[in-house]
Amino acid sequence: MDQGPSGGPGAPGAHSLPGCYRHPDRETGISCVRCERPICPQCMISASVGFHCPECVRRSSGTGSSAMNAPRTIAGGTLAADPRLITKILLGINAAVFVAILALNDEFVTHLMLVGAFPPPEFGWEPVMGVAAGEWYRLVTSMFAHQEFLHFASNMLLLWWLGGPLEAALGRVRYLALYLVSGLAGSALTYVVAAPQQPSLGASGAVFGLMGATVILMRRLNQDLRPVLVLVALNLVFTLLAPRIAWEAHVGGLVAGAAIGYAMVHAPRGRRALVQWGACGAVLAVVLVMIVVRTMALT
């Protein structure tokens, strides 16, 4: 089964970078181009030139200046009062499904997990058809299903640690697209590469997508990459060495997350939406082709 990654983000290195003036515990290499105070991803607001802090934006808006549009994140998303709202909702959905699985036992989880194709009932399996027989919803439902507490806890801990800063930096809609497409990419690679009868479940594909995007974001902000690179490396080693791990979901999510994250934070201002949503669409198109080709091979 797809088991969640273990471990957590590494501790930051030496304090060589200043802390955000609003969040002193967050190191950053970005400063407001107006007042030159250091600002973290949650506070930085994209402007026509560089990034501005919230106070400079408010002062500019109060004077009626037209030089700046509505406050935006580094990726062009709208600033939100609660920068972790989508992360909290995703945590809640995963938790609700986990409780339902504990309450309803194995009979319920068989309808959620990812499986390509079950053998006929005479082989002793429960009569579930699988993705190849038309149950495509399993590619999505498996992203929110966990059976073991350690699996659930490790994925949710990483979702909280990585998801909050990413949601603040990308904005809610872009962050949700990153999460869902990365998770679907992990499911698709598992469906394509793993044995048709191998069951898989867990949010690991989506979480690894957040890891990939975090590496891209930190590089974009000129922050120390060593902690997150160590986190990714440790989880990849664990993925390859631990038993009953669906490495395909981890690798698929990581690659998709890095690709989408790069488009999100490096898109040119004039074509930002086109590049960002085009990248999401391109990854999704590749995923759909993989699913269709695999289904044709199994039927």
VOFI-956235 format. One record per residue: residue in one letter; x, y, z of N, C-alpha, C in turn. Coordinates in steps of 0.1 Angstrom, whole numbers, padded with zeros to 4 digits, always signed. Each point is the difference from the previous one (the first is absolute). Example, Ala and Ser with C-alpha at 12.3 -4.5 7.8 and 13.67 -1.06 7.14 Angstrom:
% VOFI-956235
A+0132-0057+0078-0009+0012+0000+0009+0012+0000/S-0004+0011-0007+0009+0011+0000-0008+0011+0008/
% end
This chain:
% VOFI-956235
M+0008-0012+0000-0008+0012+0000+0009+0012+0000/D-0006+0011-0005+0007+0013+0000+0001+0005+0015/Q+0012+0000+0005+0002+0005+0014+0005+0014-0001/G-0004+0008+0010+0005+0014+0001+0014+0001+0003/P+0006+0011-0004+0014+0003+0003+0002+0002+0015/S+0012-0003+0004+0003+0002+0015+0009+0012+0001/G+0001+0004+0012+0009+0012+0003-0007+0013-0002/G+0007+0011+0003-0005+0013-0001+0010+0009-0006/P-0003+0013-0002+0009+0009-0006+0012+0002+0010/G+0011+0001-0007+0012+0001+0009+0001+0014+0006/A+0008+0001+0010+0001+0013+0007+0008+0009-0009/P-0003+0014+0000+0007+0009-0008+0015+0000+0004/G+0008+0004-0010+0014+0001+0003+0003+0012+0008/A+0013+0004-0001+0004+0012+0008-0008+0012-0004/H-0003+0009+0009-0008+0012-0002+0007+0010-0008/S+0003-0002-0013+0007+0009-0008-0009+0010-0007/L-0013-0003+0001-0010+0009-0007-0008+0007+0011/P-0005+0012-0003-0008+0008+0010-0014-0007+0001/G-0007+0003+0011-0013-0005+0001-0010+0011-0005/C-0012-0005-0004-0011+0008-0005-0003+0011+0011/Y-0003+0012-0004-0003+0010+0010-0013-0002+0007/R-0009-0008-0006-0013-0004+0006+0001-0013+0007/H+0009-0009-0005+0001-0014+0005+0015-0002+0002/P+0006+0005+0011+0014-0001+0002+0006-0014+0000/D-0008-0010+0002+0005-0014+0000+0002-0006-0014/R-0004+0008-0010+0000-0005-0014+0012+0007-0007/E+0010-0007-0003+0011+0006-0008-0004+0002-0014/T+0006+0011-0006-0004+0003-0014+0011+0008-0006/G+0002-0001-0013+0009+0007-0008-0006+0011-0008/I-0013+0002+0002-0008+0010-0008-0003+0012+0009/S+0001+0012-0006-0003+0013+0007-0010+0008-0008/C-0008+0008+0007-0009+0009-0006+0008+0010-0008/V-0004+0003-0013+0008+0009-0008-0002+0014+0004/R-0010+0003+0008-0002+0014+0005+0007+0003+0013/C-0003-0008+0010+0005+0003+0013+0013-0009+0003/E+0002-0010-0008+0012-0009+0001-0001-0009+0013/R-0011-0001+0006-0001-0010+0011-0002-0014-0005/P+0006-0010+0006-0001-0014-0004-0014-0005+0001/I-0005-0007-0010-0013-0006+0000+0000-0014-0004/C-0009-0008+0006-0001-0015-0003-0010-0002-0011/P-0002-0012-0005-0009-0003-0011-0015+0004+0004/Q-0003-0001+0013-0014+0003+0004-0003+0015-0001/C+0011+0008+0002-0002+0014+0001+0003+0007-0013/M+0008-0006-0009+0004+0007-0012-0012+0002-0010/I-0001+0011-0006-0010+0004-0009+0006+0003-0013/S-0004-0007-0011+0006+0003-0013-0004+0013-0005/A+0009+0008-0005-0002+0013-0006+0006+0000-0014/S-0001+0011-0007+0005+0002-0013+0016-0002+0000/V+0006+0004+0011+0014-0002+0001+0003-0006+0014/G+0004-0012+0001+0004-0007+0012-0012-0003+0009/F+0002+0000+0013-0010-0003+0010-0001+0011+0010/H-0013+0002+0005-0002+0010+0010-0006-0006+0012/C+0002+0006+0012-0006-0004+0012-0014+0005+0002/P-0008-0007+0008-0014+0004+0002-0002+0015+0004/E+0009+0005+0009-0001+0014+0004+0002+0010-0011/C+0010-0003-0009+0002+0009-0012-0012-0001-0009/V-0006-0011-0001-0011-0002-0009-0012+0008+0005/R-0002+0000+0013-0011+0007+0006+0002+0015-0001/R+0012+0005+0002+0003+0014-0002-0002+0004-0014/S+0004-0008-0010-0002+0003-0014-0015+0001-0003/S-0007-0010+0005-0015+0000-0003-0007+0012+0006/G+0005+0004+0012-0006+0012+0006+0002+0013-0007/T+0011+0001-0008+0002+0012-0007-0006+0000-0014/G-0006-0011-0003-0007-0001-0013+0010-0003-0012/S+0012-0005+0003+0009-0003-0010-0005-0011-0009/S+0003+0001-0013-0005-0010-0010+0012-0008-0004/A+0012+0002+0006+0012-0007-0004-0001-0015+0004/M-0009-0004+0009+0000-0013+0005-0014-0006-0001/N-0001-0012-0005-0013-0007+0000-0004-0005+0014/A-0011-0008+0001-0004-0006+0012+0012-0008+0006/P+0001-0001+0013+0011-0008+0005+0000-0015-0005/R+0011-0005-0003+0002-0013-0006+0011-0007+0007/T+0000-0014-0001+0011-0008+0005+0011+0000-0011/I+0010-0007+0004+0011-0001-0010-0004-0007-0013/A-0010-0008+0001-0005-0007-0012-0012+0007-0007/G-0004+0011+0006-0011+0007-0006-0013-0003+0006/G-0001-0008+0011-0012-0003+0007-0004+0011+0009/T-0013+0000+0004-0006+0010+0008+0004-0003+0015/L+0005+0011+0007+0003-0002+0014-0013-0003+0008/A+0001-0009+0010-0011-0005+0007+0002+0003+0015/A-0011+0002+0007+0001+0003+0015+0005-0013+0007/D-0004-0011-0004+0005-0013+0005+0008-0007-0011/P+0013+0001+0001+0008-0006-0011+0001-0015+0001/R-0006-0007+0009+0000-0014+0001-0014-0006-0001/L-0009+0007-0005-0014-0005-0001-0001-0013-0008/I+0006+0000-0012-0001-0012-0008+0007-0012+0006/T+0011+0003+0006+0008-0011+0007-0009-0006+0011/K-0006+0009+0008-0009-0005+0010-0012-0009-0005/I-0005+0005-0011-0011-0008-0007+0005-0014-0004/L+0011+0000-0007+0006-0013-0004+0003-0009+0012/L+0005+0006+0010+0003-0008+0012-0014-0006+0006/G-0010+0009+0000-0013-0005+0005-0006-0011-0009/I+0001+0001-0013-0005-0011-0009+0008-0013+0003/N+0013+0001+0000+0008-0012+0003-0004-0006+0013/A-0002+0008+0010-0003-0005+0014-0014-0006+0000/A-0009+0006-0007-0014-0006+0000+0000-0013-0007/V+0007-0002-0011+0001-0012-0007+0007-0011+0008/F+0010+0004+0008+0008-0009+0008-0009-0005+0011/V-0008+0009+0006-0010-0005+0011-0010-0009-0006/A-0005+0003-0012-0010-0008-0006+0005-0014-0003/I+0013-0001-0004+0006-0013-0003+0002-0008+0013/L+0004+0007+0011+0001-0007+0013-0014-0005+0005/A-0010+0007-0003-0013-0003+0005-0007-0012-0009/L+0003+0001-0013-0007-0009-0009+0009-0012-0004/N+0013+0001+0003+0009-0011-0002+0003-0003-0014/D+0005-0012-0004+0006-0003-0013-0011+0001-0011/E-0012-0003+0003-0010+0001-0011-0001+0013-0006/F+0002+0011+0008-0001+0014-0005+0012+0003-0008/V+0012-0003+0005+0012+0004-0006+0002-0006-0014/T-0006-0012-0002+0002-0006-0013-0007+0008-0011/H-0009+0008+0003-0007+0009-0010+0007+0013-0002/L+0011+0003+0007+0007+0012-0001+0014-0002-0006/M+0007-0011+0003+0014-0002-0003+0002-0001-0015/L+0012+0003-0004+0004-0001-0014+0004-0014-0003/V-0006-0006-0011+0004-0013-0005-0004+0000-0015/G+0009-0006-0007-0001+0000-0015-0012-0009-0004/A+0001-0013+0004-0010-0010-0004+0001-0012+0010/F-0010-0003+0006-0001-0012+0008-0002-0013-0008/P+0006-0011+0004-0003-0013-0007-0015-0004+0003/P-0004-0010-0007-0014-0004+0002-0003-0004+0014/P-0013-0001+0005-0003-0003+0014+0005-0013+0004/E+0002-0010-0009+0004-0013+0004+0014+0000+0006/F+0008+0011-0002+0013+0001+0005+0000+0004+0015/G-0012+0003+0005-0001+0003+0014-0001+0015+0003/W+0001+0008-0010-0001+0014+0003-0014+0005+0001/E-0002+0011+0007-0014+0006+0000-0003+0005-0014/P-0012-0002-0005-0004+0004-0014+0000+0015-0002/V+0012+0005-0001+0002+0014-0004+0007+0001-0013/M-0005+0008-0009+0005+0000-0014+0014+0007-0002/G+0002+0012+0006+0012+0007-0003-0001+0010-0010/V+0011+0008-0002+0000+0011-0009-0002-0004-0015/A+0007-0011-0003-0001-0005-0014-0014-0004-0004/A-0009-0003+0009-0014-0003-0003-0009+0011+0001/G+0005+0012+0001-0008+0012+0000-0001+0008+0014/E+0006-0006+0010-0001+0007+0013+0012+0010+0001/W-0001+0010-0008+0011+0010-0001+0000+0009+0012/Y-0011+0001+0008+0000+0008+0012+0010-0004+0010/R+0005-0013-0001+0010-0004+0010+0013+0007-0001/L+0003+0006-0012+0012+0008-0001+0000+0012+0009/V-0012+0005+0003-0002+0012+0009-0003-0004+0014/T-0009-0010+0002-0004-0003+0014+0012-0006+0008/S+0009-0007-0007+0011-0006+0007+0010+0010+0005/M-0001+0013-0005+0009+0011+0005-0004+0004+0014/F-0012-0003+0004-0005+0004+0013-0002-0011+0010/A+0004-0012-0003-0002-0012+0008+0012-0005+0007/H-0001-0003+0013+0011-0006+0007-0006-0010+0010/Q+0008-0011+0001-0005-0011+0009+0008+0000+0013/E+0013+0003+0000+0008-0001+0012+0002+0014+0006/F+0001+0001+0013+0001+0013+0007+0013+0007-0004/L+0011-0008+0000+0013+0006-0003+0001+0006-0014/H-0006-0008-0009-0001+0005-0014-0008+0013-0001/F-0011+0001+0007-0009+0012+0000+0008+0011+0007/A+0005-0002+0011+0007+0010+0008+0012+0006-0007/S+0008-0008-0006+0012+0005-0007-0004+0009-0012/N-0010-0005-0008-0004+0008-0011-0007+0013+0004/M-0008+0000+0011-0006+0012+0004+0009+0010+0006/L+0010-0005+0007+0010+0009+0006+0008+0007-0011/L+0004-0007-0011+0007+0006-0011-0009+0010-0007/L-0013-0004-0002-0009+0009-0006-0001+0013+0007/W+0000+0000+0014-0001+0012+0007+0013+0008-0001/W+0011-0006+0002+0013+0007-0001+0002+0006-0014/L-0002-0008-0010+0003+0005-0014-0011+0008-0006/G-0013-0004+0003-0011+0006-0006-0003+0014+0004/G+0002+0004+0012-0003+0013+0005+0009+0011-0007/P+0013-0001+0000+0008+0010-0007-0003+0000-0015/L-0002-0012-0006-0003+0000-0015-0013+0007-0003/E-0010-0003+0008-0013+0007-0002+0001+0015+0002/A+0008+0005+0009+0002+0014+0002+0007+0006-0012/A+0010-0008-0005+0008+0006-0012-0007-0001-0013/L-0008-0010-0002-0007-0002-0013-0014+0006-0001/G-0007+0000+0011-0014+0004+0000-0008-0013+0000/R-0013+0001+0004-0008-0012+0003-0002-0008-0013/V-0004+0006-0011-0004-0007-0012+0012-0007-0006/R+0011+0007-0001+0012-0006-0006+0005-0012+0009/Y+0000+0002+0013+0004-0010+0010-0009-0012-0001/L-0013+0001-0001-0009-0011-0001+0003-0008-0014/A+0002+0008-0010+0003-0007-0013+0013-0008+0001/L+0010+0006+0006+0013-0007+0002-0002-0013+0008/Y-0008+0000+0011-0002-0011+0008-0008-0011-0008/L-0010+0003-0006-0009-0010-0007+0007-0006-0012/V+0006+0008-0008+0007-0005-0012+0012-0009+0004/S+0007+0005+0010+0012-0009+0004-0005-0013+0006/G-0011+0000+0007-0005-0012+0006-0005-0009-0011/L-0007+0005-0011-0005-0007-0011+0012-0006-0008/A+0011+0008-0001+0012-0005-0008+0006-0012+0008/G+0000+0000+0013+0005-0011+0008-0009-0012-0002/S-0013+0002+0000-0009-0012-0002+0002-0005-0014/A+0001+0008-0010+0001-0004-0014+0013-0009-0002/L+0011+0005+0006+0013-0008-0002-0001-0013+0007/T-0007-0001+0011-0002-0012+0007-0009-0010-0008/Y-0010+0006-0006-0009-0008-0009+0007-0006-0012/V+0010+0008-0005+0007-0004-0012+0011-0010+0003/V+0007+0002+0011+0012-0008+0002-0002-0012+0009/A-0008+0002+0010-0003-0011+0010-0008-0011-0006/A+0001-0012+0007-0008-0011-0005-0015+0003+0001/P-0008-0005-0009-0014+0004+0000-0007-0004+0013/Q+0004-0010+0007-0006-0004+0012+0005+0006+0013/Q+0010+0009-0002+0007+0006+0012-0009+0012+0005/P-0005-0001+0012-0008+0011+0006+0009+0011+0005/S-0005+0012-0001+0008+0012+0005-0010+0010+0005/L+0004+0007+0010-0008+0011+0005+0009+0010+0008/G-0004+0012+0002+0008+0010+0008+0002+0013-0008/A+0002+0010+0008+0002+0014-0005+0015+0002-0004/S+0008-0010+0000+0015+0002-0002+0003+0006-0014/G-0007-0003-0010+0002+0006-0013-0001+0015+0000/A-0011+0005+0006-0003+0014+0002+0011+0007+0009/V+0003-0007+0011+0010+0005+0009+0014+0002-0007/F+0003-0010-0007+0013+0000-0008+0000+0012-0010/G-0012+0002-0006-0002+0012-0008+0003+0013+0007/L-0004+0001+0012+0003+0012+0008+0015+0001+0003/M+0006-0011+0002+0015+0000+0002+0007+0005-0012/G-0004-0005-0012+0006+0005-0012-0002+0015-0002/A-0012+0005+0002-0003+0014-0001+0007+0008+0010/T+0002-0005+0012+0007+0007+0010+0015+0003-0004/V+0006-0010-0006+0014+0001-0004+0001+0012-0010/I-0010+0000-0010+0000+0010-0010-0002+0014+0006/L-0010+0001+0010-0003+0013+0006+0012+0005+0008/M+0007-0008+0007+0011+0004+0008+0012+0004-0008/R+0001-0006-0012+0011+0004-0009-0004+0013-0006/R-0012+0002-0003-0005+0013-0006+0002+0012+0010/L-0001-0003+0013+0002+0010+0010+0014+0001+0005/N+0009-0008-0006+0014+0000+0004+0003-0004+0015/Q-0008-0009+0004+0001-0005+0014+0008-0013+0000/D+0005-0004+0012+0008-0012+0002-0008-0012-0004/L+0005-0007-0010-0007-0012-0005+0004-0013+0007/R+0010+0001+0008+0005-0013+0007-0011-0007+0008/P-0007+0007+0009-0010-0007+0008-0010-0008-0008/V-0006+0007-0011-0011-0007-0007+0006-0010-0009/L+0013+0001-0005+0006-0010-0008+0003-0012+0008/V+0004+0002+0012+0002-0012+0009-0013-0007+0003/L-0011+0008+0002-0013-0006+0002-0004-0009-0012/V+0001+0006-0012-0003-0008-0012+0008-0012-0001/A+0013+0001+0002+0009-0012-0001-0003-0010+0010/L-0003+0003+0012-0003-0010+0011-0013-0007-0004/N-0010+0007-0005-0012-0006-0003+0001-0009-0012/L+0008+0004-0010+0002-0009-0011+0008-0013+0004/V+0009+0002+0009+0007-0012+0004-0009-0009+0008/F-0008+0005+0008-0010-0007+0008-0010-0007-0010/T-0004+0007-0011-0009-0005-0010+0006-0013-0006/L+0013+0000-0003+0006-0011-0007+0003-0011+0009/L+0003+0002+0013+0004-0010+0009-0011-0007+0008/A-0010+0008+0003-0011-0005+0009-0009-0010-0008/P-0004-0010+0007-0010-0010-0007-0013+0006-0002/R-0008-0005-0009-0014+0004-0003-0001+0015-0003/I+0009+0005-0007+0000+0014-0004-0003+0001-0015/A-0010+0008-0004-0002+0002-0014+0008+0012-0004/W+0013-0003-0004+0009+0011-0004-0005+0008-0012/E-0008-0006-0008-0005+0007-0012-0008+0012+0003/A-0008+0000+0011-0008+0011+0004+0009+0012+0005/H+0011-0004+0007+0009+0010+0005+0007+0007-0012/V+0006-0008-0009+0007+0006-0011-0009+0008-0009/G-0011-0006-0003-0010+0008-0009-0004+0013+0006/G-0003+0000+0013-0004+0013+0006+0011+0010+0001/L+0013-0005+0003+0011+0009+0001+0003+0007-0013/V+0000-0008-0011+0003+0006-0013-0011+0010-0004/A-0012-0004+0001-0011+0009-0003+0000+0013+0008/G+0003-0002+0013+0000+0012+0009+0011+0009-0004/A+0012-0005-0003+0011+0009-0004-0003+0007-0013/A-0006-0007-0010-0003+0006-0012-0010+0012+0001/I-0011-0003+0008-0010+0010+0002+0005+0011+0008/G+0008-0003+0011+0005+0010+0008+0009+0010-0008/Y+0008-0006-0009+0009+0009-0008-0008+0010-0008/A-0011-0005-0006-0008+0009-0008-0007+0010+0008/M-0004-0004+0012-0007+0009+0009+0008+0012+0004/V+0013-0002+0004+0008+0011+0005+0009+0006-0010/H+0002-0005-0012+0009+0005-0010-0008+0006-0012/A-0013-0001+0000-0008+0005-0011+0002+0015-0002/P+0003+0005-0012+0001+0014-0003-0013+0007+0004/R+0001+0012+0005-0012+0008+0005-0010+0001-0011/G+0004+0004-0012-0009+0002-0011-0008-0012-0004/R+0006-0012+0002-0007-0012-0005-0001-0010+0012/R-0002+0006+0012+0000-0009+0012-0011-0010+0000/A-0012+0004-0002-0011-0010+0000+0001-0010-0011/L+0004+0004-0012+0002-0009-0011+0010-0011+0003/V+0012+0004+0005+0011-0009+0003-0004-0009+0012/Q-0006+0005+0010-0003-0008+0012-0011-0010-0003/W-0011+0004-0006-0011-0009-0002+0004-0009-0012/G+0008+0005-0009+0004-0009-0011+0009-0011+0005/A+0009+0003+0010+0008-0011+0006-0009-0010+0007/C-0010+0004+0007-0009-0009+0007-0007-0008-0010/G-0005+0006-0011-0007-0007-0011+0009-0010-0007/A+0013+0003-0002+0009-0009-0007+0003-0012+0009/V+0002+0002+0013+0002-0011+0009-0012-0009+0000/L-0012+0006+0001-0012-0007+0001-0002-0008-0013/A+0003+0006-0012-0001-0007-0012+0009-0013-0001/V+0012+0002+0005+0009-0012+0000-0005-0011+0009/V-0006+0004+0012-0006-0009+0009-0012-0008-0007/L-0008+0008-0007-0012-0007-0006+0005-0009-0011/V+0010+0003-0008+0005-0009-0010+0005-0012+0006/M+0008+0001+0011+0005-0012+0007-0011-0009+0004/I-0011+0006+0006-0011-0008+0005-0007-0007-0012/V-0003+0007-0010-0007-0006-0012+0009-0011-0006/V+0013+0002-0002+0008-0010-0006+0001-0013+0009/R+0001+0002+0013+0001-0011+0009-0014-0008+0000/T-0011+0007+0000-0013-0006+0000-0001-0008-0013/M+0004+0005-0011-0001-0008-0013+0009-0012+0001/A+0011+0000+0007+0009-0011+0001-0006-0011+0009/L-0009+0004+0009-0005-0010+0010-0014-0005-0004/T-0005+0005-0011-0014-0004-0004+0000-0006-0014/
% end
